[in-house]
Amino acid sequence: LTELDAAGIEDNPMLSPNGLTLYFTSNRQDNQKWSIYKATRTSIAEPFILEGPLSVGNDLDHDCAPFLSADGRKIYFYQDTAQKKGLWFSELIQANTPCEPQ
């Protein structure tokens, strides 16, 4: 997808069931830190528009490998911090805005 290509690496894409939202991992802002990004489109015939990184952790976390629940209401991801590593999830609320990871 050339519309989402940037400096750095894009990886681990996850498309929503309706095909209108794409979550992916990238280190585009900082080659040392991985974040989960969200891009949307109004129809499957349109290109994606990048909305930016999700706030599922803090600025020091490495968040990657997004996976959506079947109903599209939760996003699961791997988080690597100085204190902990593991799988987490966050409920998507208010037009796919994530809340605190659990």
C-alpha positions as CSV (number, residue, x, y, z in Angstrom):
1,L,0.0,0.0,0.0
2,T,2.0,3.0,-1.2
3,E,-0.3,5.4,0.6
4,L,1.0,4.1,3.9
5,D,4.6,3.6,3.0
6,A,7.1,5.7,5.0
7,A,10.6,5.6,6.4
8,G,11.1,2.7,8.6
9,I,9.4,-0.7,8.5
10,E,5.7,-1.6,8.3
11,D,4.7,-5.1,9.6
12,N,2.0,-7.2,11.1
13,P,-1.1,-5.9,9.2
14,M,-4.6,-6.6,10.6
15,L,-7.6,-5.7,8.5
16,S,-11.0,-5.1,10.2
17,P,-13.8,-7.5,9.2
18,N,-15.4,-4.8,7.0
19,G,-12.1,-3.9,5.3
20,L,-12.3,-0.2,6.2
21,T,-9.7,-0.1,9.0
22,L,-6.1,-1.4,9.0
23,Y,-3.9,-1.8,12.0
24,F,-0.2,-2.4,11.6
25,T,3.1,-2.2,13.4
26,S,5.8,0.4,12.4
27,N,8.9,2.0,13.6
28,R,8.4,5.0,11.3
29,Q,8.7,7.7,14.0
30,D,11.7,6.2,15.8
31,N,13.7,3.4,14.4
32,Q,14.2,2.0,17.9
33,K,10.5,1.9,19.0
34,W,7.6,-0.1,17.5
35,S,4.1,1.3,17.6
36,I,0.7,0.2,16.4
37,Y,-0.8,2.5,13.7
38,K,-4.3,2.8,12.4
39,A,-5.4,3.8,8.9
40,T,-9.0,4.0,7.7
41,R,-10.9,4.4,4.4
42,T,-14.5,5.2,3.6
43,S,-14.9,2.3,1.1
44,I,-12.8,-0.7,-0.1
45,A,-12.3,1.1,-3.4
46,E,-10.6,4.1,-1.7
47,P,-7.0,4.4,-0.4
48,F,-6.3,4.3,3.3
49,I,-5.6,7.5,5.3
50,L,-3.2,7.2,8.2
51,E,-4.8,8.4,11.5
52,G,-1.6,7.9,13.5
53,P,-0.3,5.6,16.2
54,L,-2.7,4.2,18.8
55,S,-2.2,5.1,22.4
56,V,-2.2,1.6,23.9
57,G,0.9,2.0,26.1
58,N,3.4,4.7,27.0
59,D,6.1,6.3,24.9
60,L,8.7,3.8,26.1
61,D,6.8,0.7,25.2
62,H,7.2,-1.4,22.1
63,D,3.7,-2.3,20.9
64,C,3.4,-4.8,18.0
65,A,1.4,-7.6,16.4
66,P,-2.1,-6.2,16.5
67,F,-5.0,-8.6,16.3
68,L,-8.7,-7.7,16.3
69,S,-11.4,-9.8,18.0
70,A,-14.1,-11.2,15.8
71,D,-16.5,-8.5,16.8
72,G,-13.9,-5.7,16.2
73,R,-14.3,-4.4,19.7
74,K,-11.0,-5.5,21.2
75,I,-7.4,-5.2,19.9
76,Y,-4.9,-7.7,21.2
77,F,-1.2,-6.9,20.9
78,Y,2.3,-7.8,22.2
79,Q,3.9,-5.2,24.5
80,D,7.6,-5.2,25.5
81,T,8.7,-2.8,28.2
82,A,11.6,-2.6,30.7
83,Q,9.3,-4.0,33.4
84,K,7.2,-6.6,31.5
85,K,6.7,-8.4,28.3
86,G,3.5,-10.1,27.2
87,L,0.1,-10.2,25.4
88,W,-2.3,-7.4,26.3
89,F,-5.7,-6.3,25.0
90,S,-7.5,-3.0,24.9
91,E,-11.2,-2.4,24.3
92,L,-11.9,-0.1,21.3
93,I,-14.4,2.6,22.3
94,Q,-15.8,5.7,20.6
95,A,-15.0,5.0,17.0
96,N,-12.1,2.6,17.6
97,T,-10.3,4.7,20.2
98,P,-8.5,2.3,22.5
99,C,-8.7,2.5,26.3
100,E,-6.1,1.4,28.9
101,P,-4.5,-1.9,28.1
102,Q,-5.3,-4.9,30.3
